[in-house]
Amino acid sequence: MFQLDFYGTLVAASLVLLLGRELVTRVGFLRAYNIPEPVAGGLVVALVLLALRGLEVEVRFDTSLQTPLMLAFFATIGLSADFASLKKGGRVVGIFLLAVVGLLVVQNAMGIGLAKALGLDPLMGLLTGSITLAGGHGTGAAWGTVFSEKFGLASASELAMASATFGLVLGGLIGGPVARLLIKRVQSPGGLESEKPRIPKGFEQPNKERSITPFSFIETLALIAVSLLAGTLLNGQLHDTAFELPTFVCVLFVGVVLRNGLSALGLYQVFEREVSVLGNVSLSLFLAIALMSLKLWDLASLALPIFIILAAQTLVMALFAIFVTFRIMGSHYDAAVLAAGHCGFGLGATPTAIANMQAVTQRYGPSQIAFLVVPMVGAFFIDIINVIVIKLYLALPLFAVA
């Protein structure tokens, strides 16, 4: 076994991103279907590590940098959100929330129905529904423990981790193709270029060059650090209370307060170009570490019935994004980008959703409303709504504990 330390892992993550860039540049299929660069590079490395494991060679990474990078990314999302923009996106956020809730209900109904049809415990169907797909590894681990201890479901935690891994991989793979299909529908005869030109903002075109200075860079880094510190402290204060929230939500909230509070007092105006640079770097490195660290051999251990359920969930996600999300969001270009984002956190996580949308907007053009709505829903609302939906399903007589 080879154990890479902090520095070795950072080098590996950087190389994964460079590999992803080369793959997307050189492989027409990846470029045509808008596969995010971190996803392309990370999955190739994960597959190589899977092959090495077959030769009894295992490589492990130091993932201690992964959580700070994720929190830094959410801090930059908060620092990019001004109240004027939030107000502007209010109605759109509400409509998108309806799509999100609808998917959560459908995912759990699909999982439970298929589990019963395949002769499995209905709890397995719930575990391969919104718990691990919309919830990710963290929510899956929490509910896996509950299902093991309270309901006596054997290997619930292992199933949760494997299902969440499956979702993370597929969430990063189907968003781009779904958006490509939908954008073809909304293109006018003259193409997207015939629309009114849009001015890209921070996260929409991550490869766009931006002028920054060392001092402004340090100022922004300080704001991110304050968001991380204050958000972590806030999370500690809310722990074990009725208002408990995930740490990244607290960090994002502090970022929003910082940006708008300093602006309202006339003390400081956040430089969005620096925020976007640091945010994109944090996001890319986080995804690279997360994907290259995937234990794909866990997927190999999935029994055929579980794999059938997860494959069906992936198909349902794609169809839901095409026929529901896209349509209720307006059936236009922004709706197509939102559909790609929904695929990202409907199966994986919010960072995957952002990466999906970046791959689309980098090629077709900016979508400011999508980058406003998806982070808000993916960070603030999805976990809270998901818990409510899960508990409503567990209240069904089907899951009554003897």
N, C-alpha and C positions, 0 to 999 in steps of 0.2 A: 504494500500500500504506500502511495506517495501522498504526503500531506503538505499542501502549499500554505505558506504563512500569509500574513496580511499583504506583504509586498508582492509575493508571487501571485496571489489572487488578483491584485490590482493590475499587474502586468497581463495576466491571462484575460481579464475582462476587457482591457484596452485592445488586446489583439483580437478578441471576439468581435468587437465593434468594427475594427479595420477589416476583418474577414467578411463581416456582414455587408459592409460598404462595397467591397470588391464583388461579392456574390450578386448583389442587387444590380450593380453596374454592368456586370458581364453576362448574367443569366437572364435572358429575355423574359422567361416565364415569371420569375420573381418580380421583375420590374413591371411587367404588364398587369400582374394581379396585386400590385401594391403591398407586397410583403414587407413589413418593417425590418430595417437592417439589424437591430438587436435580435429579433426573432430568427432571422435567417442564420446569422452567425452563431447564436446560442444553441440552436437546435442541431447544427452540424457538429459542434463540439460535444453536445450531449449524446449524439449518436456515436461519435468516436469513442467516448468514454464507456458507452454501453458495449461496444465491440471489445474494448480492452478488458472489461469485466468478464466477458466470455473467455478471455485468455488468462483469467485470474489475476489481472492487474487492475487495481482500483486507485483512482485519484480523488482526493478530497480537497475542498477549498475552505479557506477561512471566510465565513460569511458575516463576520462581525460588522463589516461596512455596509451590508445590505439595508438594514433598518435605518441608519442615519441618512443614507442616500434617498430612501423612500420618503422619509420625513422632510428632507430638504426639498424634494420635488413638490410635496404638498404645501410647504411653506411658500414656495414661489408661486403656486397657484393662488394662494391667498393674497400675496403681495401684488398679484396682477389684477385682482378684482376690486374695482371701485364701485361705490354704491349706485352711481348713475347707470353703470352697465348692468348691475344686478337688478335694478328696477326695470330696465329695458327688457331683460330676459325673463321677467316674472311669469308672464302668460305662457311663454314657450316652455319654461321649466315645469309648470303645472301640467301641460299637455304631455310632455315627455314622461312625467311621473306616472301618468295613466298607463303609458306603454310599459314602463318598468314593472308596475304592479301586475299588469296583465301577464307579463312573461313569468313572474314568480309563481303566480297561480297555475299557469299552464305547465311549467317545469315540474312542480310537485305532483300535479294530477297525472302527468305523463309518467313520472317515475313510479308512483304508487300503482297505477294501472298496469304498466308493463311488468313490475315486480310480481304482482298477483298472477298475471297471465303466464309468467315464466316459473311460477311455483316458489317464489322467494318471499322472505319476510317483507311485508309492506314498509317496514322501517328502512330496509335497504333501498327501496324506491325513493323514500324521502331523503335519504342520505345522498343519493345520486341526483337529487333535484336541486332546488335553490340553495340548500345548505352549503354545498361544496362548489357549485357552479357560479352562482351569483355571489356567494359568501367567500369563496376562496379557502386557502389553507387554514387561516386563523379561525374562521367560523366553523370550518369542518372539524378541526381539532377539538374545539369546545363542545360541539354537539356530539362528536364521536364518543367523548368521555361520558356524556349524559346518557347516550343510548346504551353504552356498555354497563354503566353502574345502575341506572334506573330501569332499563328495559331488558337487560341481560343479552344484548345483541353481541355475539362473539365477533372479534376482529373489526369492530366498528371504526376505531381510529385508523387502522391500516387502510380500510376501504375508503375512508374520508380523504386521506392523504393521496391515495392513488387517483381518486375521482377528481380532486382539485388539480392535480398535476395534468390529468387529461384535459380538463377544461382550460387551464392556462395555455397549453400548447395549441389547442384548437381555436381558442379565442383570438390568438395572434395570427392564425392562418386563414380564417374565413372572412374576417372583416374587410380586407382589401378586395377579394373577389366579389363580395356582395356589393360593395360600393361601386366597383367597376361596372357591374351589371346595371345598377340603378342609374349611374351617371350617363350611360348610353341612352337611357330613356328620356333624360331631361335635356340632353344636348340639342340645341337648335341647329338648323342646317349649316350655320356658320361656325358651329362649335361653341365651346364655353367662352372663347375670346370675344364673341359678339355681345356678351352681357356687359353691363356697366362694370368698369374696372374696379377691383376691390383692393384695398391697401392691406397687406398682410401685417398682422401683429405678432407678438412674441413667439407663441408656441406653434403657430400655424405652418411656418416654413423654417424648420430648425437648421437647415443648411444655408440660410441666407446670411451673408456677412453683415456684421454690425460693428460700428465704431464704439469702442469703450476706452476708458482711461484707468490706470491702476488705482487712483483714488476712488473713483466712482464704483469700481469693482469691489474694493474693500468696504465701502459704505453698504453696498447691497449684501455682501457676505455677512456684515454685522447684523443687518436686518434679519437675514435667514437664521443666524445663530440665536438672536433674541427670540425669534419665533419658536425655534426648537426648544430652547430652555423654558420659556414661559408656557409653551404648549405641554411639555412634559410635566411641569409643576401643576398645571391645571388638571391634567389627566390624573395625577396623583391625588388631588383634592376631591375629584369626582368619583374616585374608585369606591366600589361597594355602596354607591348611592343610587337613587332612582334616576339620576342624570348622568350616569356613567357612559362615556363615549370612547371609541377607539382613539389611541394617541394621535394618529394622523389627522383626525377630525379636529382635535384641540389645536394642533399646530396650524392647520389651515385657518381656523377661526382667529387665532392670534395674528396671523399674517393679514387677514382682512381688516382687523381692528387697527393694526399698526399702519397699514397703508392709508386708510381713510381717516384715522385719528390725526396722524401727522399732517395730512393734507388739509383737514378742516381747521387745524390750529395754525396753519401757515408756516409750519416749522420745516417741512421737507416734502419734496415731490419724488416719489419712487421713479427711478429710471427703468423703464420697461425693457430696454435692450439688454441691460446687465441681468435683470431678473430672468429673462428668457434664456440667456446663455447659460447661466448657472442651473436653471431648471432643466434645460435640455441635457446638459452634461449629467446631472444627477439621475434623470430618468433613464438615459441610455446606459449608464454604468449599472444602475439598479437592475434593469432588465437583463443586461448581459450576465451579471452574477446569478440572478434568479434562474435564467434559462440554462446556462452552462452547468449549474448545480443540480438540475433536475435529475431525479433518480428514475430514469425511464424503465429500469428493470421492474419497478413497482407496477408499471402498466402491464408488463408481461405476465404478472401474477394475477391479473384480473380474470376471473372466470368468464366464460363465454356469455352467460346471461347478463352479467354486469356490463360487459363491453357492448352488448346489444343495446342496453338502456342508454348508455352514454353516447353511442353513435346516433341513436334516435334523438337524444337531446340536442346534439349538434345540428342535425337536420332541422329540428323544430326551431332552433335559434335562428338559423339562416332564413327559414321561411317566415318566421315572425318579423324579423328585421325588414324583409322585402315587402310583405303584404300588410303588415300592421304599422310598425314604426315609421317606415318611409311614407306611408299614406297619411297617417294622422298628423305627421309633422309637416305636411304640405306638398309632398311629391315634387320637390325641387332639389337643387344641388345641395343646399344646407341639410335637407332631410336625408340625402344619401350619405353625407359625412356623419350625421347623427346615427344612422343605421350601422355604419362601420364601428362607431364608438360603442353602440349598444351590444354588438357582437363581442367586443373586447371585454366589457365588464359583466355582460350577461353570462359568459362562460368562464371568464378569468378574473381580471382585476382592473381597477381604474387606470393604473399605469399602462396596461396593455391596450385599453381603450384609447388613451392619448396617442400611443405609438401607432395604432391603426389609423387614426385620423391624420396624424402627421404624414404618414406614408401617402395618404390620399391627397391632402392639400399641398404637399410638396410637388406633386405632379400636376394636379388640376387647378389649383388656386385656393386662396384662403377662404375660411368659413368661420368668421368671428363668433357667430351665435353658437356654433357647435362646441367651440372651445370654452364658451361661457357656461353652457348648459351641462355638458357631460361631467366636468369636474365637480360641479355643485351637487348634482344628483348622485354621482358615484361616491363622493366623499361624505356629504351630509345626510342623505336620505336613504340610500340603498340598504345599509346595515340595519337601520331602525325599522324600515318597512319589512325587510326580510325576516327579522325576529318576530314581528307581529303575524306575518303570513305563516311562518313555521308553527307558532304556538296555536294558531287557529286550526291548522291541520292536525296537530297533536291532540286537540280537544275532541276530535272525531271519535265515535265509539270504537272504530277500527283499532285505535291505539290505546285503548283503556288498559291500565295496568292492574292485573289481578291483585 
